[in-house]
Amino acid sequence: MSPEPHIVELDPDTKTTLKMYLYKNVQNVEAIRNNIIKGVWSCAVIKPSLILDPFQVAVAANRAVVAEKLNTMVTRTVFAEILYNLSLTKNITQSLSKFGIEKDENLLVCFLVTAERDLSSEILPLIEGEPCPITELNNFTSIKDVKSAYKLNSFKSDDGLLDVVVSRMVTKNFVSY
């Protein structure tokens, strides 16, 4: 049984769609991490504890595919670019380690799909975990970790937090926090 993806259409010029899948209690995290690092798997795997809403990932993915189309990527792959775009830092290694998977048993798996290419059906069966609906994402989110990652510890309210986080993501090239 394949889980239902959360699908977001990205910039029309890129002809790319983002498909997101949420997993919990994943048993083969180390194998997944190795496959991504070695470039065997073409997807991004994100720590769901740092994601408030799928929109946050969609913004990062959209920036990544546009950068790929314009040949302005900062990282080597469009999937690493998604992680880089989620982060406040301009340090690629820090971005990948903060938002990418390490030993977490919960994963948010993201695929970039075009008319010619959709690898999700090949990769998803290899994930040894329980698929969850994306509507359960907030059960995995750690507001404390999100505020720390985006330097918002003095932000008292959680209202409007997604807007602030996305604003910080997209302005990191112009502002230093």
The 8 nearest C-alpha neighbors of each residue, nearest first, counted from 0:
[[1, 2, 124, 130, 3, 123, 129, 120],
 [0, 2, 3, 123, 124, 130, 120, 4],
 [3, 1, 130, 4, 0, 20, 131, 132],
 [2, 4, 1, 5, 132, 20, 133, 131],
 [5, 3, 20, 19, 18, 6, 2, 133],
 [4, 6, 19, 18, 133, 20, 3, 7],
 [7, 5, 18, 17, 4, 19, 8, 16],
 [8, 6, 17, 16, 9, 18, 5, 57],
 [7, 9, 16, 17, 15, 6, 10, 11],
 [8, 10, 16, 61, 15, 11, 7, 17],
 [11, 9, 12, 13, 61, 8, 14, 15],
 [12, 10, 14, 13, 9, 15, 8, 16],
 [13, 11, 10, 14, 65, 15, 9, 68],
 [12, 14, 15, 11, 10, 64, 65, 68],
 [15, 13, 11, 12, 113, 10, 16, 9],
 [16, 14, 113, 13, 112, 9, 111, 8],
 [15, 17, 8, 112, 9, 111, 7, 113],
 [16, 18, 111, 7, 6, 110, 112, 8],
 [17, 19, 6, 110, 5, 109, 4, 16],
 [20, 18, 109, 5, 4, 108, 6, 17],
 [19, 21, 108, 4, 107, 109, 5, 22],
 [20, 22, 107, 131, 133, 106, 130, 108],
 [23, 21, 130, 106, 129, 105, 131, 128],
 [22, 24, 105, 129, 25, 128, 104, 106],
 [25, 23, 104, 128, 105, 129, 26, 22],
 [26, 24, 128, 104, 127, 23, 27, 105],
 [25, 27, 127, 28, 128, 24, 104, 126],
 [28, 26, 30, 29, 25, 127, 31, 126],
 [27, 29, 31, 30, 26, 32, 25, 102],
 [28, 30, 32, 31, 27, 33, 102, 101],
 [31, 29, 33, 27, 32, 28, 34, 35],
 [32, 30, 28, 34, 29, 33, 35, 27],
 [31, 33, 29, 35, 30, 34, 28, 36],
 [34, 32, 30, 36, 35, 31, 37, 29],
 [35, 33, 39, 31, 37, 40, 32, 36],
 [34, 36, 38, 40, 32, 33, 37, 39],
 [37, 35, 33, 38, 34, 32, 39, 40],
 [36, 38, 34, 35, 39, 33, 40, 32],
 [39, 37, 35, 40, 36, 34, 41, 33],
 [40, 38, 34, 37, 35, 41, 36, 33],
 [41, 39, 35, 38, 34, 42, 122, 37],
 [42, 40, 38, 39, 35, 43, 78, 118],
 [43, 41, 110, 109, 40, 78, 44, 108],
 [42, 44, 78, 109, 108, 45, 110, 79],
 [45, 43, 108, 107, 99, 109, 100, 106],
 [44, 46, 99, 107, 98, 100, 47, 106],
 [45, 47, 48, 98, 106, 100, 99, 49],
 [46, 48, 50, 49, 107, 139, 140, 106],
 [47, 49, 140, 141, 139, 46, 50, 144],
 [50, 48, 145, 47, 140, 46, 144, 141],
 [51, 49, 47, 52, 48, 140, 55, 145],
 [52, 50, 140, 161, 137, 49, 55, 53],
 [51, 53, 54, 55, 50, 136, 161, 137],
 [54, 52, 56, 55, 57, 51, 50, 133],
 [55, 53, 57, 52, 56, 58, 51, 165],
 [54, 56, 53, 58, 57, 52, 165, 59],
 [57, 55, 59, 53, 54, 58, 60, 85],
 [56, 58, 54, 60, 59, 55, 61, 53],
 [57, 59, 61, 55, 56, 60, 54, 62],
 [58, 60, 84, 56, 81, 62, 57, 61],
 [61, 59, 63, 57, 81, 62, 58, 56],
 [60, 62, 58, 63, 64, 9, 59, 57],
 [61, 63, 65, 59, 60, 64, 66, 58],
 [64, 62, 60, 66, 61, 80, 65, 81],
 [65, 63, 67, 61, 66, 62, 68, 60],
 [64, 66, 68, 62, 67, 63, 61, 69],
 [67, 65, 71, 72, 69, 63, 64, 68],
 [68, 66, 64, 70, 65, 69, 72, 63],
 [67, 69, 65, 66, 70, 64, 13, 71],
 [68, 70, 66, 71, 67, 65, 72, 64],
 [71, 69, 67, 68, 66, 72, 65, 73],
 [70, 72, 66, 69, 67, 73, 68, 65],
 [73, 71, 66, 74, 67, 70, 80, 63],
 [72, 74, 71, 80, 75, 91, 83, 66],
 [75, 73, 80, 72, 76, 79, 91, 77],
 [74, 76, 73, 79, 77, 72, 80, 78],
 [77, 75, 79, 78, 74, 80, 72, 67],
 [76, 78, 80, 79, 63, 81, 67, 64],
 [79, 77, 43, 81, 80, 76, 42, 82],
 [80, 78, 82, 76, 81, 77, 74, 83],
 [79, 81, 77, 83, 78, 63, 82, 74],
 [82, 80, 60, 84, 59, 78, 79, 83],
 [83, 81, 85, 79, 84, 80, 95, 98],
 [82, 84, 80, 94, 86, 81, 85, 91],
 [85, 83, 59, 81, 86, 82, 80, 168],
 [86, 84, 82, 83, 59, 168, 81, 87],
 [85, 87, 84, 83, 94, 88, 168, 82],
 [88, 86, 171, 168, 149, 89, 167, 85],
 [89, 87, 90, 86, 94, 93, 171, 91],
 [88, 90, 91, 87, 94, 83, 171, 86],
 [89, 91, 88, 93, 92, 94, 83, 95],
 [92, 90, 94, 93, 89, 83, 95, 74],
 [93, 91, 95, 94, 90, 96, 97, 83],
 [94, 92, 96, 90, 91, 95, 97, 88],
 [95, 93, 91, 83, 97, 86, 92, 96],
 [94, 96, 99, 92, 93, 98, 97, 82],
 [95, 97, 93, 99, 94, 98, 92, 100],
 [98, 96, 94, 95, 99, 93, 86, 100],
 [99, 97, 45, 95, 46, 96, 82, 94],
 [100, 98, 45, 95, 96, 97, 46, 44],
 [101, 99, 46, 45, 103, 44, 102, 98],
 [100, 102, 103, 99, 32, 96, 28, 29],
 [101, 103, 100, 28, 104, 29, 32, 105],
 [104, 102, 105, 101, 100, 46, 106, 28],
 [103, 105, 25, 24, 23, 102, 106, 28],
 [106, 104, 23, 103, 22, 24, 25, 47],
 [107, 105, 22, 46, 21, 47, 45, 108],
 [106, 108, 21, 45, 44, 47, 20, 46],
 [107, 109, 44, 20, 19, 43, 106, 21],
 [110, 108, 19, 43, 42, 18, 44, 107],
 [111, 109, 42, 18, 17, 112, 119, 19],
 [112, 110, 17, 16, 15, 18, 113, 109],
 [111, 113, 117, 16, 15, 116, 110, 17],
 [112, 114, 15, 116, 115, 14, 16, 117],
 [113, 115, 116, 112, 117, 14, 15, 16],
 [116, 114, 113, 117, 112, 15, 118, 14],
 [115, 117, 113, 112, 114, 118, 111, 119],
 [118, 116, 112, 119, 113, 115, 120, 111],
 [117, 119, 121, 120, 116, 122, 41, 110],
 [118, 120, 122, 121, 117, 123, 110, 42],
 [121, 119, 118, 122, 123, 124, 117, 1],
 [120, 122, 118, 119, 123, 124, 125, 117],
 [123, 121, 119, 125, 124, 120, 118, 126],
 [122, 124, 125, 126, 119, 120, 121, 1],
 [125, 123, 126, 122, 121, 120, 127, 1],
 [124, 126, 123, 122, 127, 121, 31, 27],
 [127, 125, 123, 124, 128, 27, 25, 122],
 [128, 126, 25, 26, 27, 125, 129, 124],
 [129, 127, 25, 24, 126, 23, 22, 26],
 [128, 130, 23, 22, 24, 131, 25, 127],
 [129, 131, 22, 2, 21, 128, 23, 132],
 [132, 130, 21, 22, 133, 129, 135, 23],
 [131, 133, 134, 135, 21, 130, 3, 2],
 [132, 134, 135, 136, 21, 131, 5, 20],
 [133, 135, 132, 136, 137, 131, 138, 52],
 [136, 134, 133, 137, 138, 132, 131, 139],
 [137, 135, 138, 133, 139, 134, 140, 47],
 [136, 138, 140, 139, 135, 51, 134, 52],
 [139, 137, 136, 135, 140, 141, 48, 134],
 [138, 140, 48, 137, 136, 47, 141, 135],
 [141, 139, 48, 137, 138, 49, 47, 50],
 [140, 142, 48, 144, 143, 145, 49, 139],
 [141, 143, 145, 144, 146, 140, 49, 51],
 [142, 144, 146, 141, 145, 147, 152, 148],
 [145, 143, 147, 141, 146, 142, 148, 49],
 [146, 144, 142, 49, 148, 147, 143, 149],
 [147, 145, 151, 143, 149, 152, 144, 148],
 [146, 148, 144, 150, 145, 149, 152, 151],
 [149, 147, 145, 146, 150, 144, 49, 87],
 [148, 150, 146, 147, 151, 145, 87, 164],
 [151, 149, 147, 148, 146, 152, 176, 153],
 [150, 152, 146, 154, 153, 149, 147, 148],
 [153, 151, 146, 154, 150, 147, 155, 143],
 [152, 154, 151, 155, 150, 146, 156, 147],
 [155, 153, 151, 152, 156, 157, 146, 160],
 [156, 154, 153, 157, 152, 151, 158, 160],
 [157, 155, 158, 154, 160, 159, 153, 151],
 [156, 158, 160, 159, 155, 154, 142, 161],
 [159, 157, 156, 160, 161, 162, 155, 163],
 [158, 160, 162, 161, 157, 163, 156, 164],
 [159, 161, 163, 157, 162, 158, 164, 156],
 [162, 160, 164, 163, 159, 165, 51, 52],
 [163, 161, 165, 159, 160, 164, 166, 167],
 [162, 164, 166, 160, 161, 165, 167, 159],
 [165, 163, 161, 167, 166, 162, 160, 168],
 [166, 164, 168, 162, 167, 163, 161, 55],
 [167, 165, 163, 169, 164, 168, 162, 170],
 [166, 168, 164, 170, 165, 169, 171, 163],
 [169, 167, 165, 166, 170, 171, 87, 85],
 [168, 170, 166, 167, 171, 165, 172, 84],
 [169, 171, 167, 173, 172, 168, 174, 166],
 [172, 170, 174, 173, 168, 169, 87, 167],
 [171, 173, 170, 174, 169, 175, 89, 168],
 [174, 172, 170, 171, 175, 169, 167, 176],
 [175, 173, 171, 172, 170, 176, 167, 87],
 [176, 174, 171, 173, 172, 87, 88, 170],
 [175, 174, 150, 87, 171, 167, 149, 88]]
